[in-house]
Each structure stands twice: as structure tokens, then as C-alpha cells.
Amino acid sequence: MNPKRRIMAVIKHEKPDHMPCFAANSTVTYDQMEKVQAFWPQGHEDGEAMAKQALAAYTVLGYDAVRVPFDQAFEAEALGCRIKPGGQKGIPGVDDPPPYKLEDIPILPDNFLSRCRIPELLRAVRILKSELGDEVPILGGIVGPFSLSASLLGITTFLRATIKTPDKIRPFISIAEKAGSLLAKALVDAGADIIVIEDMMASPNVIRAQTYREYAQPYESKELEAISVPKILHICGNVELIGQWIGQTGADILSIDTKTNPKLVREKCGEKPILMGGVDTATTLAMGTTETIRQQCEKSIRDGIQILAPGCAIAPNTPTANLLVMAEVARKTK
């Protein structure tokens, strides 16, 4: 099987030739930048450099998919947030002050898809499609509605409102969902084969489980329903408390990190969603030995992981040798 057929077989609950290995989150490292001669900050701003860096996940690491972008500020910037640049070593992020207050009425600009860096993101997808065709799937990443709305109000204000005045955040989550759905469609039109929704702030490590159920899950479900290709939902931290509800979002794949027990999530989410993850990024992948990584991969597979992947975004200083171990283990898993 080629990588695309391999991944689609798993999504359809068919048996692939071997387990797929790829990342739902950012894959770029300093080593890979050197190998493909494409660097930051250009990789965050220029479609051609972005495509070169993304392609390294396949050409350098041997992973079964590539993904763009590498930061989580594209939509926020286009909706009016200030952005702090990442420079040559880091990634752009949302800066203070936020563009809205709780009493404001958020607006989705008519020219949303042509604002800021979004055109370059779409150009990167078109370049990748021309390079990879139907052999290797392209993942287009968007920020989930709960997390994006937090950027519009500022994290502190937003989290306080989830407890004190939760109904005031609904208009912001709604606008965030509309923006994400719009970008997802544009990514698919540009050539993306799979859409990843990263909803970091929707984690039970940040908010109450009931808050997720009432104010995050319905908008994630609406966004996922609007997407015409396979979908991955990634929520950071331990998601066992919301396992039942993430299983009802409509995501084809649930990307979980190593704080979550795959067996417990499977009991709650049911048999339909594919479980993706397996290796801790902050310590094991970035600083562990190849043998430690191999052992964690094998344990994760025994625990029910169906697509081997980093548990979150890969740290840019992660050694290439460590990342290669994951692909090696996956190829040996029939």
C-alpha cells in the first residue's frame, strides 16, 4: 500500500499492510530544516518554504503523511489578534492585548481567507499536492472553536467567563467555528486530504468536563460535520473524563497524548473512532534514548493505539534518529 491507502484502510477499519505512522501536529525540527534547506521564520510565512518543511516528514522521516501549518495563530491573526513572531527558532503565537472584550460582538471578516498568512498556507497545500498527488495524504490543520475563541478574548478573561458568565462566550465560539469551517473547506479545495482540528483549550486539564460538554463539543461537532474529508480531533492532556463526548463529535480519528490511557478512552468513545498517538514529545522523543522510544511505541500499540504518532507537536530540537524509531516500529507492526 502507498501511505494514503494505508491510512484510509485504517480509517475504514480495514487491515493495512502495516500500521501507519504520522503526526497530527507540527513535525518540523531544526535537523529537518537543514536537510531541506528551508528555515524559520520563512516556513511560517512563505508557502514554498512551508511546503518544503512539511515534505520532510515524508522524505526525511518516512512518515505516512505531511501537515501544515506549524503554528496555531493563522486564524487568530486573520480575526484581528496581535501576533508575536517566533523568529528563527520558535513559532508565532497570539499576543496581548486581545481584539475583543466580553461585551463586544465578534465579526467574521468577508475577506477572512485572503487576510494575513492564510493565502500562503493555502499555497503551501497546493504545492504539496502537486508534489505528492494521491500517494501521500496532506493534513491541513485548523484551530478548534473553543481555543480560537479564547484567543479572541484573551485566555484569562475567557476561562473566567466559562465559570462566571458562560453564555457570553457563545458568540465568540460561534464565530470561531464559522472561521474554522471556512478555512477547512479552503484547505480541502487546495488539496488537503485530511483536516486536523486542534482544540487545546478544550482539555479537561484546563476546563471542567461539563464545560466541554456544553460549550466546546457542540461547536466541534458542527465544525467536523462541515468537513467533507476524514477528520482528526486533537485535544491536549488527559481526555478520559470527556471520552464519551469526544467519541460523539464525528471525528474519524482521535489524537491523544500519553497522559491519556487508550484503553479507558476506548471504553468511553466506542469502537468507531480510530485512536492515534503513542509517544510523549516533551521528554521521550526530545530527550529519550531510541530504546526508550521503542518501548513506549510498543506499549502504546499493546494498549490500543491504531496509528503511531507523537502525542503532540514535535519539539524542534528533537533528534532525527529518535523520530525515525517511530516509523521503524510502525513498519514492523502488521
C-alpha positions in Angstrom: 0.0 0.0 0.0 1.1 3.6 -0.5 0.8 5.9 2.5 -2.6 7.2 1.5 -4.2 3.8 1.0 -2.6 2.6 4.3 -4.2 5.4 6.3 -7.6 5.2 4.5 -7.6 1.4 5.2 -7.3 2.1 9.0 -10.0 4.8 8.9 -12.3 2.3 7.2 -11.5 -0.3 9.8 -9.7 -2.5 7.2 -6.3 -4.2 7.7 -3.4 -2.2 6.3 -0.1 -3.8 5.2 1.4 -2.3 8.4 0.5 0.4 11.0 0.6 3.9 9.7 2.9 6.5 11.4 2.5 10.2 11.1 1.9 13.3 13.2 -1.4 15.2 13.7 0.6 18.2 14.9 3.7 20.1 13.8 6.6 17.9 12.6 9.3 20.4 11.8 12.7 20.2 13.5 16.0 22.1 13.1 17.6 19.0 11.7 14.9 18.7 9.0 15.2 22.4 8.1 18.9 21.9 7.4 18.3 18.8 5.3 15.7 20.5 3.1 17.3 24.0 3.3 14.1 25.8 4.4 14.1 27.7 7.6 12.0 29.6 10.1 10.6 32.3 10.0 10.1 31.7 6.3 8.4 28.4 7.0 5.7 30.2 8.8 5.2 33.0 6.3 6.0 31.7 2.8 4.1 28.9 1.1 7.1 27.5 -0.7 9.3 27.2 2.4 6.3 25.9 4.4 5.8 23.1 1.8 9.5 22.2 1.8 9.5 21.9 5.6 6.3 19.8 5.7 7.5 17.5 3.0 10.4 16.5 5.2 8.1 14.4 7.4 7.8 12.1 4.4 11.2 12.4 2.6 13.4 12.6 5.8 11.4 10.8 8.4 9.5 8.3 6.3 6.1 9.2 7.9 2.9 8.4 6.1 1.5 12.0 5.9 2.6 15.6 5.8 1.0 18.5 7.6 0.8 22.3 7.5 0.9 24.8 9.3 3.3 24.6 12.2 1.8 27.2 14.5 -1.7 27.8 15.8 -2.1 31.5 15.1 -3.3 31.7 11.4 -7.0 32.1 12.1 -6.5 34.3 15.2 -4.3 36.7 13.2 -6.9 36.9 10.4 -9.6 37.7 13.0 -7.6 40.6 14.4 -5.3 39.2 17.1 -1.8 40.6 17.5 0.9 38.1 16.8 4.4 37.8 18.3 6.8 36.4 15.8 8.8 33.2 16.5 12.0 34.3 14.8 14.5 31.7 13.6 14.0 29.2 16.4 10.4 29.5 17.6 6.8 29.6 16.4 4.5 32.6 16.1 1.9 33.0 18.9 -1.0 35.2 19.9 0.0 38.3 21.8 -1.8 40.7 24.1 -4.0 42.7 24.1 -6.8 40.6 22.6 -9.0 42.3 20.0 -12.3 41.8 21.9 -14.0 42.3 25.3 -16.8 40.1 26.5 -19.4 42.8 25.8 -18.3 43.1 22.1 -19.9 41.4 19.1 -17.3 39.4 17.2 -17.2 39.7 13.4 -16.0 37.3 10.7 -14.5 39.4 8.0 -15.7 38.9 4.5 -12.1 38.7 3.3 -11.1 36.2 6.0 -9.4 33.8 3.6 -7.3 36.5 2.0 -6.1 38.0 5.2 -2.6 37.8 6.8 -0.8 34.5 6.2 -3.8 32.3 5.1 -3.1 32.7 1.4 0.4 31.4 1.9 -0.9 28.4 3.9 -3.2 27.6 1.0 -0.4 28.0 -1.5 1.7 25.5 0.6 -1.1 22.9 0.3 -1.3 23.4 -3.5 2.5 22.9 -3.8 2.4 19.8 -1.6 -0.5 18.4 -3.7 1.5 18.9 -6.9 4.5 17.1 -5.4 2.6 14.2 -3.7 -0.5 13.7 -5.7 -2.6 10.8 -4.3 0.4 8.9 -2.9 0.8 10.7 0.4 -2.0 12.4 2.3 -1.8 16.1 3.2 -3.1 17.2 6.6 -4.4 20.7 6.9 -4.5 22.0 10.5 -7.1 24.3 11.9 -7.6 25.6 15.5 -10.7 24.3 17.2 -13.5 26.7 18.0 -13.1 26.7 21.8 -9.3 27.5 21.6 -9.7 30.1 18.8 -12.4 32.0 20.8 -10.0 32.0 23.8 -7.5 33.9 21.6 -10.2 36.5 20.7 -10.9 37.3 24.3 -7.6 36.5 26.0 -7.1 33.3 27.9 -7.6 34.6 31.4 -10.8 36.5 30.5 -12.1 33.6 28.5 -11.5 31.0 31.2 -13.0 33.2 33.9 -16.1 33.7 31.7 -16.5 29.9 31.3 -17.3 29.8 35.1 -18.9 33.2 35.8 -20.7 34.2 32.6 -20.5 31.2 30.2 -23.3 32.4 27.9 -21.3 35.4 27.0 -18.6 33.3 25.2 -21.1 31.6 22.9 -21.0 34.3 20.2 -17.2 34.0 20.1 -17.2 30.2 19.9 -19.7 30.5 17.1 -17.6 32.9 15.1 -14.6 30.7 15.7 -16.4 27.7 14.4 -17.5 29.6 11.3 -13.9 30.7 10.7 -12.5 27.2 11.2 -15.1 25.6 8.9 -14.4 28.2 6.2 -10.6 27.6 6.4 -11.1 23.8 6.4 -13.1 24.0 3.2 -10.5 26.2 1.6 -7.7 23.7 2.7 -9.7 20.8 1.1 -10.2 22.8 -2.1 -6.5 23.5 -2.2 -5.7 19.7 -1.9 -5.8 18.7 1.8 -6.8 15.1 2.2 -7.4 15.2 6.0 -8.3 18.0 8.3 -6.9 18.2 11.8 -8.7 20.2 14.5 -6.5 21.1 17.4 -8.6 22.3 20.3 -6.0 22.7 23.1 -8.1 24.8 25.5 -10.9 22.2 25.5 -8.8 19.9 27.6 -10.1 18.7 31.0 -6.8 19.8 32.3 -7.9 23.4 31.6 -11.7 23.4 31.9 -14.4 21.3 33.6 -15.7 18.3 31.8 -19.2 19.7 31.8 -17.9 23.0 30.3 -16.5 20.9 27.5 -19.8 19.1 27.0 -21.9 22.3 26.9 -19.6 24.9 25.3 -16.9 23.0 23.3 -18.3 19.7 22.0 -21.3 21.1 20.2 -19.2 23.5 18.1 -16.5 20.9 17.4 -19.3 18.6 16.2 -20.7 21.3 13.9 -17.2 22.1 12.5 -16.5 18.4 11.9 -19.8 17.9 10.2 -19.0 20.7 7.8 -15.8 19.0 6.6 -16.0 16.6 3.6 -12.8 14.7 4.1 -11.6 12.5 7.0 -11.1 14.4 10.3 -8.8 14.2 13.2 -9.6 15.8 16.6 -6.7 16.6 18.9 -7.2 17.7 22.4 -4.2 18.0 24.7 -3.8 16.4 28.2 -5.8 13.6 29.7 -9.2 13.4 27.9 -10.5 10.3 29.8 -13.2 12.4 31.5 -14.6 13.5 28.2 -14.0 10.3 26.3 -17.7 9.7 25.7 -18.3 13.2 24.3 -15.2 13.3 22.0 -16.4 10.0 20.6 -19.6 11.7 19.6 -18.1 14.6 17.8 -17.9 12.9 14.4 -14.1 12.7 14.3 -12.8 9.8 12.3 -9.6 9.8 14.4 -9.0 10.9 17.9 -5.4 12.1 18.5 -4.5 11.6 22.2 -1.3 12.3 24.1 0.4 10.0 26.6 -1.4 11.4 29.6 -4.5 9.6 28.3 -4.9 5.8 28.7 -6.0 4.5 25.3 -7.9 1.6 27.0 -10.0 3.9 29.1 -10.8 6.2 26.2 -11.8 3.3 24.1 -14.3 2.1 26.7 -15.9 5.5 26.6 -15.7 6.6 23.0 -16.8 3.3 21.5 -15.3 1.3 18.6 -15.8 3.7 15.7 -13.1 6.4 16.2 -9.5 5.4 15.4 -7.1 6.1 18.2 -3.9 7.9 17.2 -0.8 8.7 19.4 1.7 6.8 21.4 4.9 8.7 22.3 5.4 11.6 24.6 7.1 14.6 22.8 8.5 16.7 25.6 10.6 14.1 27.3 10.7 10.8 25.5 11.0 12.0 21.9 13.1 15.1 22.5 15.4 13.7 25.2 14.9 10.0 25.5 17.0 7.1 24.0 16.0 5.3 20.9 15.3 2.2 23.1 13.1 4.1 25.4 11.1 5.4 22.4 10.8 1.9 21.0 9.5 0.6 24.3 6.9 3.4 24.6 5.8 2.8 21.0 5.3 -0.9 21.6 3.4 -0.3 24.8 1.1 2.2 23.2 0.3 -0.3 20.4 -0.5 -3.0 23.0 -2.8 -0.5 24.8 -4.8 0.0 21.6 -3.2 2.8 19.6 -4.0 2.2 15.9 -1.9 5.0 14.3 1.5 5.5 15.8 2.2 9.2 16.3 3.8 11.8 18.6 1.4 12.7 21.3 1.5 16.4 20.5 3.7 18.8 18.4 7.2 17.7 17.9 9.8 19.9 19.7 12.0 21.5 17.1 15.2 20.3 18.8 14.1 16.6 18.6 16.9 14.4 17.1 16.0 12.8 13.8 17.2 9.4 15.0 14.5 9.5 17.7 11.8 10.3 15.2 12.9 7.5 12.8 12.3 4.9 15.5 8.6 5.5 15.4 8.4 4.9 11.6 10.5 1.7 12.1 8.3 0.3 14.8 5.2 1.1 12.7 6.6 -0.7 9.6 7.1 -3.8 11.7 3.6 -3.8 13.1 1.4 -5.8 10.8 
